[in-house]
Amino acid sequence: MIRKVFFSFHYKRDSHRVAQIRNSQVVSNGDKFQRTPFLDKAEFEQVKRTQGIQKWIDENMKNTSVVVVCYGLETSIRPWVKYELEKAHREGRGIVAINTSGMQTLQNSIDASGINPLVTALDEKGLPLILNDKYLSYHWINETGRTYIGDWIEKAAKLAGR
């Protein structure tokens, strides 16, 4: 089954690491997954000026099975990441959280681990989403994400009934 996947992340800090994940062999082979658009810096600035970020998120999250939140040091404090996760929860999408610590940036720097955004995103009762058994968390490097991301996405979709 083809899964449409939405990637959530801290745009300025983590876009290069997320590009590595999105372009990994399993996700980009086209057999199982479709990815929502991935904005480059110029496109992102245009979205902010014209249609607005929330409208872009809402449009691009339509018909997705799973939201993959890729997180680094500051991702959990980003309001749009929180919005995306809480929207995914309300709409019954699967959620996968991937810790990107240890991955290099274009400048060869390595980010420290941050707080899982599932800790700061809340359900309708005000409880952290991390308490929901349907939402799974992994580490890209330590758990061989390049090999298993397809399995993680599929499992999240099934746990969400999609």
C-alpha positions as CSV (number, residue, x, y, z in Angstrom):
1,M,0.0,0.0,0.0
2,I,1.2,3.5,-0.8
3,R,1.5,5.7,2.2
4,K,1.5,9.5,2.0
5,V,3.9,10.8,4.6
6,F,4.2,14.3,6.1
7,F,7.6,15.3,7.6
8,S,7.6,17.7,10.6
9,F,10.9,19.3,11.8
10,H,12.6,22.5,12.9
11,Y,13.2,24.1,9.5
12,K,16.3,26.2,10.1
13,R,18.2,23.7,12.3
14,D,17.2,20.3,10.9
15,S,16.4,20.6,7.2
16,H,19.6,19.1,6.0
17,R,19.3,16.1,8.3
18,V,15.7,15.6,7.4
19,A,16.6,15.8,3.7
20,Q,19.0,12.8,4.3
21,I,16.2,10.9,5.9
22,R,13.7,11.8,3.2
23,N,16.2,10.7,0.5
24,S,17.1,7.4,2.2
25,Q,16.6,4.5,-0.2
26,V,13.6,3.1,1.6
27,V,11.5,6.3,1.5
28,S,12.5,7.5,-1.9
29,N,12.2,4.3,-3.9
30,G,8.6,5.3,-4.8
31,D,7.2,1.8,-4.2
32,K,5.6,2.3,-0.8
33,F,5.6,6.0,0.1
34,Q,4.8,9.4,-1.2
35,R,6.2,12.4,0.5
36,T,4.6,15.7,0.9
37,P,6.5,18.7,-0.7
38,F,9.7,19.6,0.9
39,L,10.3,23.4,0.8
40,D,13.7,24.9,0.1
41,K,14.6,28.2,1.8
42,A,13.2,30.4,-1.0
43,E,10.0,28.5,-1.2
44,F,9.6,28.6,2.6
45,E,10.0,32.4,2.6
46,Q,7.4,32.6,-0.1
47,V,4.9,30.5,1.8
48,K,5.4,32.7,4.9
49,R,4.7,35.9,2.8
50,T,1.7,34.6,0.7
51,Q,-0.5,31.8,1.9
52,G,0.8,31.4,5.5
53,I,2.4,28.4,7.1
54,Q,-0.7,27.0,8.7
55,K,-2.5,26.9,5.4
56,W,0.5,25.2,3.8
57,I,0.6,22.6,6.6
58,D,-3.1,22.0,6.4
59,E,-3.0,21.5,2.6
60,N,0.0,19.3,2.6
61,M,-1.1,17.1,5.5
62,K,-4.3,16.2,3.7
63,N,-4.6,12.5,2.8
64,T,-1.4,11.6,4.8
65,S,-1.3,8.4,6.7
66,V,1.6,9.2,9.0
67,V,3.5,12.3,10.3
68,V,7.2,11.7,10.8
69,V,8.6,14.2,13.2
70,C,12.4,14.4,12.9
71,Y,13.8,16.1,16.0
72,G,17.0,17.6,17.2
73,L,18.1,19.9,20.0
74,E,15.3,22.6,19.6
75,T,12.5,20.9,17.7
76,S,10.3,20.4,20.7
77,I,9.9,24.1,21.3
78,R,8.8,25.0,17.8
79,P,5.2,26.0,17.7
80,W,4.6,24.7,14.1
81,V,5.9,21.2,15.1
82,K,3.6,21.2,18.0
83,Y,0.7,22.2,15.8
84,E,1.5,19.5,13.2
85,L,1.7,16.8,15.9
86,E,-1.5,17.8,17.6
87,K,-3.3,18.1,14.3
88,A,-2.1,14.6,13.4
89,H,-3.4,13.3,16.7
90,R,-6.8,15.0,16.3
91,E,-7.2,13.6,12.8
92,G,-6.1,10.0,13.7
93,R,-2.8,9.9,11.7
94,G,0.0,7.7,12.7
95,I,3.0,9.4,14.3
96,V,6.7,8.4,14.2
97,A,9.3,10.4,16.2
98,I,12.9,10.1,14.9
99,N,15.8,11.4,17.0
100,T,18.4,12.8,14.6
101,S,21.2,13.4,17.1
102,G,24.5,12.3,15.8
103,M,23.7,13.1,12.1
104,Q,25.9,15.7,10.5
105,T,24.8,18.9,8.9
106,L,26.3,20.5,5.8
107,Q,28.8,22.3,8.1
108,N,29.8,18.9,9.5
109,S,28.4,19.8,12.9
110,I,26.5,17.3,15.0
111,D,23.5,18.3,17.1
112,A,23.0,17.0,20.6
113,S,19.8,15.1,21.4
114,G,16.8,17.2,22.2
115,I,13.5,16.6,23.9
116,N,11.1,14.3,21.9
117,P,8.3,16.7,20.6
118,L,5.8,14.1,21.7
119,V,6.5,15.2,25.2
120,T,5.4,18.8,24.5
121,A,2.5,18.1,22.1
122,L,-0.7,17.4,24.0
123,D,-3.9,15.5,23.4
124,E,-7.4,16.8,24.0
125,K,-7.1,16.0,27.7
126,G,-3.8,17.9,28.1
127,L,-1.7,14.8,28.3
128,P,1.6,14.5,26.4
129,L,1.3,12.5,23.2
130,I,4.3,10.4,24.2
131,L,2.0,8.6,26.6
132,N,-0.1,7.3,23.7
133,D,1.0,3.7,22.8
134,K,0.2,4.3,19.2
135,Y,3.1,6.8,18.7
136,L,6.5,5.3,18.4
137,S,10.0,6.8,18.8
138,Y,13.3,5.8,17.3
139,H,16.9,6.9,16.9
140,W,18.0,7.3,13.2
141,I,21.6,6.2,13.8
142,N,21.3,3.8,16.7
143,E,18.3,2.0,15.3
144,T,19.5,1.9,11.6
145,G,16.8,4.2,10.3
146,R,18.0,3.9,6.7
147,T,17.1,0.3,6.9
148,Y,13.9,0.4,9.0
149,I,12.1,3.7,8.3
150,G,9.7,2.0,5.9
151,D,8.8,-0.5,8.7
152,W,8.4,2.3,11.2
153,I,6.0,4.2,8.9
154,E,4.0,1.1,8.1
155,K,3.7,0.2,11.8
156,A,2.6,3.7,12.7
157,A,-0.1,3.7,10.0
158,K,-1.4,0.3,11.1
159,L,-1.5,1.4,14.8
160,A,-3.6,4.4,13.7
161,G,-5.9,2.2,11.7
162,R,-4.9,3.6,8.3
